[in-house]
Amino acid sequence: MVSPGTEPKASSGIRRIVAASLIGTTIEWYDFFLYGTAAALVFNKLFFPTSDPLTGTLIAFLTYAIGFLARPLGGVVFGHFGDKLGRKKLLVLSLLLMGGATFAMGLLPTHASIGVGAPILLTVLRLIQGFALGGEWGGAVLIVSEHGGDEHRGFWASWPQSGAPGGNLLATGVLALLAAVQTDAAFLAWGWRIPFLLSGVLVVVGLWIRLSVSESPLFLAAQAQARAAEAQAAANGAGGVREQAPVVQVFRKDWRRVLTAIGTRFGENISYYVLTSFLLVYVTVHLGLPKTTALNAVLIGSAVHFVTIPAWGALSDRIGRRPVTLIGSAGMVLWAFAFFALVDTESFTVITAAVTTGLLLHGAMYGPQAAFISEMFDTEVRYSGASMGSQLASIIAGALAPIIAVELLKDYGSSVPVSLYLSAAAVVTTLTVAFAAETRGRDLASTVYATPGGARPATQPAPLAMQQPAPKTTPDPA
């Protein structure tokens, strides 16, 4: 319990950590989503030109998906070193990699200039983006989760989650502004490069903020415990114990929790990319409406999404991670059909309402997710476990969502198969979470054990080094 005299300092400390994570994740998601938006509007014409607009878009989305393929590798590498060296160092590295790749995209020659070399270079940079983002999510949510207290973890940890709609809001907003003030010819000739070059400025700002935060106190305590154990073994004349890599420990002991994390993310991931990236294709190519219609609808929906995600996280602190997630996933099962029926009205107001409602339901799944997945794993493997569960889901869910949706639209010429696909994905998440253990209120310094029948995990007191960590620079809020 924090004393009354330290309460303002506690609140200020956790807010500084949250602000650093939120700004960093917003910048990284801006870079990542910028590619997805450009794939639907620009890259299909400049890097993958074909006679059929849907075919060009499909090819552009294939390179978009390649970024997702690199995310689990990023999760493994960043998770391993994040569990060994600390959360902060890896977060700085991920921001540098992402920003550098995005800035370089803004300098690339097009297919008309160098031919096949253009899409190859674009694909390589997309792989670097995916690798960086694969390590970003786990570190950003963990450094907040491990600084904040048990009681309000859902609220504080949900703020880095707002970085996704924040980044999408920023990327879509910049593109929408350029599309509004430029002719289509100017936008395709050079205007599309501006948002990518802007990433260089954003990264400098993000690094300045991210370098100012302190390392996770739980990680420092676990690191001290490991060093003390090594010193004790050396003093006793015992040989060093060969320690397994965190990712190996995760797959040996926690694979069920990894599967739970994947299932939790499945419907959430697919719904987001259908509601945002695929919508741009559906509105511009299938309905023949101006691109500003879709961009502005996503812009407004993302703004509402951004401010409501923390509200869902706070609600999960009161009623649990599972009930809030189920509100979103069960609602999406039904909204998948209403969504396209509303978009087909071709009314900007109705389309905006459809997108906003869909993103509200997505937020109910996404808001509690950071705390929910973080609470599934122990400190020594938390970065690896959370990253792997999250990023493996990105391959089978988010990476394929726009591709599958475009292919279904191309084959059937109707939104109904896409609705069925989206609804089925939401059912997977609903069933996964319904049978998962509730994690709300778990002490992250304790050890979690699997229990039969999906009951709430049992815990045991942490070892002495974990019970008495170094003084925290950011005490838990009262």
ZADREN-807294 format. One line per 8 residues: number of its first residue (from 1); their letters; for each residue x, y, z of C-alpha. Coordinates in pm, 1 decimal. Layout:
<recs>
NUM> A> X:Y:Z ~ ...
</recs>
This chain:
<recs>
1> MVSPGTEP> 0.0:0.0:0.0 ~ 144.3:334.8:-100.0 ~ 144.4:593.6:171.8 ~ -62.1:911.0:121.0 ~ 251.7:1115.5:92.6 ~ 383.4:916.4:-203.6 ~ 54.5:875.5:-386.6 ~ 96.6:1173.6:-626.3
9> KASSGIRR> 447.8:1055.6:-710.3 ~ 316.6:705.9:-779.4 ~ 50.6:833.4:-1015.3 ~ 299.8:1057.0:-1192.6 ~ 549.2:770.2:-1228.4 ~ 314.3:520.0:-1387.6 ~ 175.5:788.5:-1615.3 ~ 525.4:864.3:-1742.0
17> IVAASLIG> 580.5:495.4:-1817.8 ~ 241.2:472.4:-1990.3 ~ 306.9:787.1:-2196.6 ~ 642.6:653.5:-2316.4 ~ 490.7:318.6:-2417.4 ~ 187.4:478.9:-2582.4 ~ 389.8:724.6:-2790.8 ~ 637.3:456.9:-2894.3
25> TTIEWYDF> 370.3:204.5:-2995.7 ~ 173.1:475.2:-3178.1 ~ 477.8:556.6:-3390.0 ~ 552.1:191.6:-3463.3 ~ 189.9:116.5:-3555.0 ~ 184.3:431.0:-3768.9 ~ 474.8:288.0:-3967.2 ~ 317.3:-56.7:-3992.3
33> FLYGTAAA> -34.5:58.3:-4083.0 ~ 96.2:314.7:-4328.3 ~ 210.1:25.4:-4543.8 ~ -130.7:-143.6:-4522.7 ~ -314.7:173.0:-4626.1 ~ -65.1:242.8:-4904.4 ~ -96.8:-119.8:-5023.3 ~ -468.2:-61.7:-5083.6
41> LVFNKLFF> -431.3:280.3:-5246.9 ~ -80.7:324.6:-5392.7 ~ 148.2:21.8:-5399.3 ~ -91.2:-180.4:-5615.4 ~ -35.8:78.6:-5890.3 ~ 326.5:187.1:-5842.0 ~ 496.5:-136.5:-5738.1 ~ 260.8:-414.2:-5857.1
49> PTSDPLTG> 92.0:-281.2:-6173.1 ~ -154.3:-522.2:-6341.1 ~ -453.1:-487.6:-6570.8 ~ -696.1:-604.6:-6300.6 ~ -724.7:-365.9:-5999.5 ~ -822.4:-643.7:-5757.0 ~ -530.2:-860.2:-5870.3 ~ -283.8:-575.8:-5816.3
57> TLIAFLTY> -431.7:-512.7:-5474.3 ~ -411.1:-881.7:-5389.1 ~ -40.2:-890.6:-5479.3 ~ 20.7:-575.8:-5274.1 ~ -151.6:-737.2:-4976.3 ~ 68.1:-1045.3:-5016.7 ~ 373.7:-831.1:-4943.5 ~ 170.7:-673.3:-4664.0
65> AIGFLARP> 129.5:-1024.5:-4520.2 ~ 502.9:-1092.0:-4544.6 ~ 552.0:-835.8:-4270.7 ~ 338.1:-1054.1:-4046.7 ~ 549.7:-1360.0:-4125.3 ~ 851.3:-1183.2:-3976.8 ~ 667.8:-1090.3:-3657.2 ~ 704.0:-1428.7:-3476.9
73> LGGVVFGH> 1077.3:-1423.9:-3554.0 ~ 1091.4:-1077.1:-3404.1 ~ 891.6:-1205.6:-3107.9 ~ 1140.5:-1490.0:-3051.6 ~ 1453.6:-1275.1:-3081.9 ~ 1324.9:-974.6:-2889.6 ~ 1153.1:-1198.3:-2635.1 ~ 1473.7:-1391.6:-2568.9
81> FGDKLGRK> 1690.9:-1085.1:-2521.0 ~ 1411.8:-893.3:-2348.3 ~ 1393.9:-1167.6:-2085.0 ~ 1774.5:-1168.1:-2058.5 ~ 1877.2:-802.5:-2097.7 ~ 1565.1:-608.9:-2008.5 ~ 1252.2:-460.7:-2164.2 ~ 1380.6:-106.4:-2220.2
89> KLLVLSLL> 1684.4:-181.7:-2439.9 ~ 1481.2:-392.3:-2679.7 ~ 1205.5:-131.8:-2705.4 ~ 1459.0:127.1:-2818.3 ~ 1598.7:-113.0:-3079.9 ~ 1254.4:-200.4:-3217.1 ~ 1171.1:168.2:-3265.3 ~ 1496.2:231.3:-3454.2
97> LMGGATFA> 1444.2:-65.9:-3686.0 ~ 1083.2:19.7:-3762.6 ~ 1145.9:388.6:-3823.2 ~ 1448.4:326.0:-4041.6 ~ 1263.5:79.3:-4264.5 ~ 962.4:309.9:-4304.0 ~ 1178.8:613.0:-4386.7 ~ 1362.2:408.0:-4651.0
105> MGLLPTHA> 1028.3:313.3:-4812.9 ~ 968.2:680.6:-4879.8 ~ 1289.1:692.7:-5086.2 ~ 1227.1:380.8:-5298.5 ~ 1214.6:400.0:-5679.2 ~ 897.1:256.0:-5830.4 ~ 838.0:-29.1:-6076.2 ~ 838.1:219.1:-6363.7
113> SIGVGAPI> 1193.8:325.1:-6270.9 ~ 1378.9:0.9:-6192.5 ~ 1131.8:-275.3:-6271.6 ~ 1120.8:-585.4:-6053.6 ~ 1381.9:-446.8:-5816.7 ~ 1125.5:-204.5:-5672.9 ~ 886.0:-462.6:-5526.4 ~ 1182.4:-670.4:-5403.6
121> LLTVLRLI> 1326.4:-377.4:-5208.0 ~ 980.4:-293.2:-5076.3 ~ 934.4:-650.9:-4956.6 ~ 1271.2:-654.6:-4775.3 ~ 1182.2:-334.6:-4590.7 ~ 842.5:-480.9:-4506.1 ~ 1017.2:-781.0:-4349.2 ~ 1222.2:-547.1:-4130.3
129> QGFALGGE> 902.0:-369.6:-4026.0 ~ 740.8:-697.4:-3925.7 ~ 1049.2:-813.2:-3735.9 ~ 1058.3:-489.1:-3536.2 ~ 687.2:-490.4:-3457.8 ~ 709.1:-853.0:-3345.6 ~ 932.3:-740.9:-3059.7 ~ 756.1:-412.7:-2986.6
137> WGGAVLIV> 419.0:-530.9:-2856.3 ~ 544.9:-760.3:-2582.2 ~ 795.9:-512.3:-2447.1 ~ 559.8:-214.2:-2452.5 ~ 277.0:-382.4:-2263.8 ~ 510.4:-559.8:-2020.1 ~ 702.6:-254.6:-1910.6 ~ 367.0:-97.9:-1817.9
145> SEHGGDEH> 219.6:-415.4:-1664.9 ~ 530.3:-474.8:-1453.5 ~ 541.3:-115.8:-1327.1 ~ 171.2:-85.9:-1244.6 ~ -8.2:-252.7:-954.3 ~ -238.7:-553.8:-967.3 ~ -559.8:-359.3:-904.3 ~ -544.7:-123.0:-1203.2
153> RGFWASWP> -328.9:-324.5:-1444.0 ~ -604.7:-362.4:-1703.1 ~ -642.7:14.5:-1729.5 ~ -273.5:106.3:-1740.0 ~ -173.3:-178.1:-1974.4 ~ -454.3:-92.1:-2216.7 ~ -295.3:242.2:-2302.6 ~ -16.3:90.1:-2516.0
161> QSGAPGGN> -299.0:-97.1:-2691.4 ~ -437.0:243.0:-2792.0 ~ -117.1:284.8:-2990.8 ~ -267.5:63.6:-3263.4 ~ -569.7:286.1:-3340.1 ~ -350.6:587.9:-3263.9 ~ -101.7:481.1:-3529.4 ~ -379.2:396.3:-3772.5
169> LLATGVLA> -542.8:731.1:-3697.9 ~ -218.0:911.1:-3769.2 ~ -139.4:714.8:-4086.9 ~ -491.1:738.8:-4226.4 ~ -516.7:1105.3:-4128.2 ~ -195.8:1202.8:-4308.4 ~ -297.6:1010.2:-4621.8 ~ -651.7:1151.8:-4610.4
177> LLAAVQTD> -513.1:1506.2:-4581.9 ~ -278.6:1455.9:-4875.5 ~ -553.8:1296.7:-5083.3 ~ -779.4:1594.4:-5010.6 ~ -529.2:1865.6:-5106.7 ~ -361.2:1688.4:-5397.4 ~ -478.8:1560.4:-5729.6 ~ -465.6:1183.3:-5779.4
185> AAFLAWGW> -175.9:1232.0:-6022.6 ~ 30.2:1434.9:-5773.3 ~ -45.9:1193.9:-5492.3 ~ 72.3:896.8:-5699.9 ~ 373.9:1086.0:-5833.6 ~ 524.4:1203.5:-5504.1 ~ 264.8:1283.5:-5237.5 ~ 246.7:930.2:-5101.3
193> RIPFLLSG> 615.3:953.6:-4999.4 ~ 557.1:1230.0:-4743.3 ~ 399.3:1009.9:-4469.9 ~ 685.0:760.8:-4496.8 ~ 955.2:1029.5:-4469.9 ~ 768.6:1183.6:-4176.8 ~ 847.8:866.6:-3981.9 ~ 1206.0:986.2:-3938.3
201> VLVVVGLW> 1089.7:1285.6:-3734.5 ~ 849.1:1075.1:-3528.5 ~ 1120.5:823.4:-3439.2 ~ 1345.8:1095.7:-3297.7 ~ 1059.7:1211.2:-3073.0 ~ 980.1:852.4:-2970.0 ~ 1341.4:772.7:-2881.5 ~ 1377.2:1084.2:-2667.9
209> IRLSVSES> 1072.2:982.9:-2464.3 ~ 1144.0:609.8:-2450.3 ~ 1501.6:655.7:-2328.0 ~ 1372.6:850.8:-2026.7 ~ 1181.3:563.1:-1863.0 ~ 1314.7:319.4:-1604.4 ~ 1354.6:-55.7:-1648.3 ~ 1084.1:-291.5:-1518.0
217> PLFLAAQA> 1131.3:-346.8:-1140.3 ~ 1008.6:-706.1:-1171.2 ~ 1269.6:-779.3:-1437.2 ~ 1544.0:-621.2:-1222.9 ~ 1435.0:-834.4:-926.0 ~ 1433.4:-1154.7:-1134.4 ~ 1775.7:-1065.1:-1275.4 ~ 1912.4:-1008.3:-924.1
225> QARAAEAQ> 1772.2:-1344.0:-813.5 ~ 1942.2:-1522.3:-1103.8 ~ 2276.9:-1357.9:-1028.3 ~ 2247.0:-1446.0:-659.7 ~ 2179.1:-1810.4:-750.1 ~ 2483.5:-1819.3:-978.7 ~ 2703.4:-1665.0:-707.8 ~ 2577.2:-1916.8:-451.0
233> AAANGAGG> 2648.2:-2204.7:-687.1 ~ 2999.7:-2073.9:-750.8 ~ 3062.0:-2034.2:-375.9 ~ 2955.0:-2395.1:-321.1 ~ 3189.7:-2511.5:-593.5 ~ 2904.0:-2628.8:-812.1 ~ 2918.7:-2596.9:-1186.8 ~ 2692.2:-2347.9:-1354.9
241> VREQAPVV> 2348.8:-2478.0:-1440.9 ~ 2279.3:-2459.1:-1811.2 ~ 1974.2:-2241.4:-1844.7 ~ 1724.5:-2302.7:-2121.0 ~ 1638.1:-2017.2:-2353.6 ~ 1313.1:-1846.9:-2245.3 ~ 1137.1:-1940.8:-2569.8 ~ 1225.3:-2308.3:-2514.8
249> QVFRKDWR> 1085.5:-2291.1:-2161.8 ~ 767.0:-2134.5:-2296.0 ~ 703.8:-2409.9:-2548.6 ~ 791.1:-2685.7:-2302.7 ~ 592.6:-2567.4:-2001.0 ~ 350.9:-2297.7:-2116.5 ~ 237.7:-2410.5:-2461.0 ~ -126.5:-2426.0:-2346.5
257> RVLTAIGT> -109.2:-2059.9:-2248.8 ~ 49.0:-1977.2:-2584.3 ~ -248.9:-2145.5:-2754.4 ~ -487.4:-1951.6:-2529.9 ~ -316.8:-1626.5:-2628.2 ~ -342.7:-1717.5:-2997.1 ~ -712.2:-1799.0:-2966.4 ~ -775.5:-1478.7:-2771.5
265> RFGENISY> -616.7:-1274.2:-3048.6 ~ -763.4:-1466.9:-3343.6 ~ -1099.9:-1294.9:-3386.0 ~ -966.4:-962.0:-3262.5 ~ -684.3:-962.2:-3518.6 ~ -898.1:-1063.0:-3816.2 ~ -1177.5:-820.6:-3733.5 ~ -941.6:-525.3:-3711.5
273> YVLTSFLL> -787.2:-574.6:-4054.6 ~ -1122.8:-643.1:-4217.7 ~ -1274.8:-331.1:-4059.3 ~ -984.6:-108.7:-4164.6 ~ -751.2:-232.7:-4442.7 ~ -1002.3:-444.2:-4636.6 ~ -1268.4:-175.7:-4603.1 ~ -1054.5:56.1:-4817.7
281> VYVTVHLG> -1056.8:-200.3:-5097.8 ~ -1426.3:-279.4:-5060.9 ~ -1534.1:84.3:-5071.1 ~ -1304.5:202.0:-5351.3 ~ -1294.2:-102.8:-5581.5 ~ -1621.0:-289.9:-5516.2 ~ -1851.9:5.7:-5449.4 ~ -1663.6:254.1:-5665.9
289> LPKTTALN> -1672.8:531.9:-5405.4 ~ -1395.7:792.6:-5358.0 ~ -1104.6:680.8:-5139.3 ~ -1171.0:975.9:-4907.4 ~ -1500.8:810.8:-4806.7 ~ -1325.4:508.2:-4662.8 ~ -1028.0:702.4:-4526.0 ~ -1245.4:950.8:-4337.8
297> AVLIGSAV> -1472.1:675.3:-4201.8 ~ -1169.8:488.1:-4066.4 ~ -1030.1:816.9:-3934.9 ~ -1340.5:889.8:-3726.8 ~ -1376.9:529.6:-3613.2 ~ -1010.2:515.5:-3507.6 ~ -1049.4:832.2:-3299.2 ~ -1337.9:674.6:-3103.9
305> HFVTIPAW> -1144.7:347.7:-3083.1 ~ -841.1:526.3:-2939.4 ~ -1025.3:684.2:-2646.3 ~ -1246.9:386.2:-2560.7 ~ -981.9:112.0:-2538.7 ~ -864.9:229.0:-2192.1 ~ -1229.0:233.2:-2079.6 ~ -1259.3:-135.1:-2171.8
313> GALSDRIG> -930.4:-201.3:-1989.2 ~ -1062.7:-26.2:-1678.6 ~ -1384.4:-227.9:-1695.3 ~ -1177.8:-548.1:-1703.0 ~ -1025.8:-441.0:-1369.2 ~ -1376.4:-441.0:-1223.3 ~ -1546.9:-743.0:-1378.6 ~ -1256.4:-946.4:-1519.7
321> RRPVTLIG> -1063.7:-988.2:-1846.0 ~ -1284.6:-1267.4:-1975.9 ~ -1629.2:-1099.8:-1950.9 ~ -1511.0:-784.9:-2129.1 ~ -1340.9:-983.2:-2405.4 ~ -1654.4:-1191.9:-2452.0 ~ -1865.0:-877.8:-2497.0 ~ -1649.4:-788.9:-2796.0
329> SAGMVLWA> -1610.9:-1132.7:-2951.5 ~ -1976.1:-1235.9:-2916.1 ~ -2086.3:-896.9:-3047.5 ~ -1856.8:-933.3:-3349.0 ~ -2013.6:-1269.0:-3436.4 ~ -2335.5:-1078.8:-3516.0 ~ -2192.5:-745.1:-3630.4 ~ -1998.0:-917.5:-3909.6
337> FAFFALVD> -2322.2:-938.5:-4107.7 ~ -2466.6:-599.1:-4016.8 ~ -2139.0:-426.7:-4101.1 ~ -2136.3:-489.7:-4475.4 ~ -2510.6:-437.5:-4506.2 ~ -2457.8:-86.7:-4368.4 ~ -2149.8:-18.3:-4583.6 ~ -2348.0:-121.5:-4893.5
345> TESFTVIT> -2580.5:176.7:-4839.3 ~ -2293.0:389.0:-4976.8 ~ -2383.0:663.2:-4727.2 ~ -2077.4:818.9:-4563.3 ~ -2263.7:867.8:-4235.6 ~ -2384.1:507.2:-4226.3 ~ -2043.2:369.7:-4328.6 ~ -1878.2:572.1:-4050.9
353> AAVTTGLL> -2129.7:441.9:-3795.7 ~ -2066.7:84.4:-3912.7 ~ -1688.0:119.9:-3881.6 ~ -1710.0:294.0:-3543.5 ~ -1941.4:31.0:-3395.3 ~ -1720.1:-247.8:-3525.5 ~ -1411.7:-86.7:-3373.0 ~ -1592.2:-41.4:-3040.4
361> LHGAMYGP> -1653.2:-416.9:-3030.8 ~ -1294.7:-477.1:-3134.7 ~ -1180.8:-253.9:-2847.3 ~ -1363.1:-475.3:-2597.5 ~ -1143.4:-763.9:-2714.5 ~ -828.1:-555.5:-2748.4 ~ -841.5:-338.6:-2434.2 ~ -806.0:-615.6:-2169.5
369> QAAFISEM> -572.7:-819.4:-2389.7 ~ -242.7:-668.6:-2274.0 ~ -309.2:-745.1:-1907.3 ~ -477.4:-1078.0:-1985.6 ~ -183.1:-1217.3:-2185.1 ~ 82.6:-1065.3:-1956.5 ~ -78.5:-1232.2:-1655.4 ~ -52.9:-1575.6:-1817.9
377> FDTEVRYS> 327.9:-1599.2:-1788.0 ~ 601.4:-1573.7:-1524.0 ~ 852.7:-1286.9:-1521.1 ~ 1147.1:-1495.7:-1646.4 ~ 964.0:-1591.5:-1967.5 ~ 694.2:-1323.6:-1987.3 ~ 841.6:-1129.3:-2280.4 ~ 891.3:-1451.0:-2480.2
385> GASMGSQL> 554.0:-1601.2:-2390.3 ~ 349.4:-1288.2:-2452.9 ~ 533.3:-1213.2:-2777.5 ~ 501.6:-1564.2:-2916.1 ~ 132.5:-1597.7:-2835.3 ~ 61.6:-1259.2:-2986.4 ~ 279.1:-1284.8:-3296.7 ~ 188.9:-1641.3:-3394.4
393> ASIIAGAL> -170.8:-1522.3:-3400.2 ~ -68.3:-1243.1:-3635.1 ~ 40.2:-1497.3:-3898.8 ~ -272.8:-1712.3:-3902.2 ~ -508.8:-1421.4:-3841.3 ~ -402.5:-1066.3:-3928.4 ~ -159.7:-1152.9:-4209.2 ~ -416.9:-1351.4:-4403.1
401> APIIAVEL> -727.7:-1145.7:-4324.4 ~ -704.3:-886.7:-4606.2 ~ -585.0:-1151.4:-4853.5 ~ -866.4:-1394.2:-4773.4 ~ -1123.6:-1115.3:-4773.5 ~ -1006.5:-980.6:-5112.6 ~ -999.9:-1332.7:-5260.7 ~ -1351.5:-1405.3:-5132.2
409> LKDYGSSV> -1477.0:-1078.4:-5278.3 ~ -1304.6:-1150.8:-5608.1 ~ -1442.2:-1506.0:-5633.5 ~ -1799.3:-1442.5:-5517.8 ~ -1852.8:-1072.3:-5586.6 ~ -2039.0:-1047.8:-5256.1 ~ -1965.9:-949.4:-4897.0 ~ -2154.2:-1247.6:-4750.1
417> PVSLYLSA> -1855.2:-1488.5:-4758.0 ~ -1642.1:-1218.9:-4593.3 ~ -1905.3:-1181.4:-4319.2 ~ -1903.8:-1557.8:-4262.4 ~ -1524.6:-1553.5:-4238.1 ~ -1525.6:-1266.7:-3987.9 ~ -1802.3:-1422.9:-3780.0 ~ -1625.8:-1760.8:-3765.7
425> AAVVTTLT> -1306.4:-1592.6:-3644.0 ~ -1500.8:-1422.1:-3364.1 ~ -1649.9:-1758.9:-3264.5 ~ -1296.3:-1899.4:-3220.3 ~ -1207.0:-1620.3:-2978.9 ~ -1538.0:-1653.7:-2794.8 ~ -1484.1:-2024.8:-2733.0 ~ -1118.1:-1980.0:-2636.0
433> VAFAAETR> -1190.3:-1710.3:-2378.1 ~ -1498.2:-1890.7:-2244.9 ~ -1280.5:-2185.2:-2142.3 ~ -975.5:-1982.5:-2034.3 ~ -878.2:-1908.7:-1674.2 ~ -949.1:-1563.4:-1535.7 ~ -626.4:-1376.4:-1453.5 ~ -751.4:-1047.4:-1306.4
441> GRDLASTV> -568.4:-953.1:-985.3 ~ -274.9:-1188.4:-1030.6 ~ 45.4:-1086.4:-852.3 ~ 301.9:-1080.1:-1134.1 ~ 584.1:-1145.9:-885.9 ~ 439.3:-1489.0:-803.8 ~ 474.0:-1817.3:-989.6 ~ 174.0:-1942.2:-1182.8
449> YATPGGAR> 83.7:-2310.4:-1218.7 ~ -157.1:-2474.9:-1456.0 ~ -459.8:-2618.5:-1282.1 ~ -697.6:-2886.0:-1411.9 ~ -1027.9:-2789.7:-1560.6 ~ -925.1:-2437.9:-1660.4 ~ -960.8:-2300.6:-1308.1 ~ -795.1:-1979.1:-1203.3
457> PATQPAPL> -415.1:-2027.2:-1179.9 ~ -277.3:-2094.5:-834.2 ~ 19.2:-1895.8:-711.9 ~ 295.0:-1936.6:-462.0 ~ 500.7:-1667.1:-286.6 ~ 792.3:-1541.1:-488.0 ~ 1148.4:-1622.4:-383.7 ~ 1312.6:-1376.2:-147.0
465> AMQQPAPK> 1483.4:-1182.1:-423.2 ~ 1146.7:-1134.9:-589.2 ~ 973.2:-1034.7:-268.7 ~ 1227.4:-761.6:-199.2 ~ 1302.3:-590.7:-530.3 ~ 1511.3:-280.6:-564.8 ~ 1317.7:33.6:-469.2 ~ 1069.3:117.8:-739.7
473> TTPDPA> 1098.6:456.5:-904.5 ~ 728.8:439.2:-986.6 ~ 524.5:298.5:-694.3 ~ 186.1:148.9:-764.7 ~ -104.1:392.9:-770.7 ~ -331.1:379.1:-467.3
</recs>
